Amino acid sequence: MRTLALAFFLIGVVMILINPLFGFVPGVFLIVLSLVLGVIALLAKGVGAVAGIGSEKTCPECKSKIPADAAVCRYCGFRYDGTP
């Protein structure tokens, strides 16, 4: 989503620079839309990190990806001592 926001921002700036008369309103619209999408992307990433959604850690024994809050690796049985 951040890539889409960056693309909208750049297209909006180019529209304003190429044709200031007719490209101003759509250009400003795209710039505002890109800012909104950027904020949503940042908030979504922050909410996911706080909620633990998508948080993973790597098992030091078998190198498998497991949930960050797991106390035991489900693949090899490695027990964590509380450190990720």
Phi, psi and omega in degrees: 000330179294326178294320178295319178296318178295319179297315179299320180298312181295319178296319178298317179295317179297319179299318180293319182288322182287315183223086184298332183285306184263346181263357184294307184295310177296326178296315178295321177300315180293324178295315178296318178298320179294322178295319179296315179296322178297317179294318178298319179297318179293319179293319180296321178294319180292319180295319179296321180291320180292319181282348181083010180285126179079003179279126180228160171226164182256131178291130180289340181274304186253357178063025177275152174273126179226163179302146185296332183267006181289139178265338181225137177290128183285347182266315184243350178086010179299134180258131179273145179265015179108350178259137181288000000 
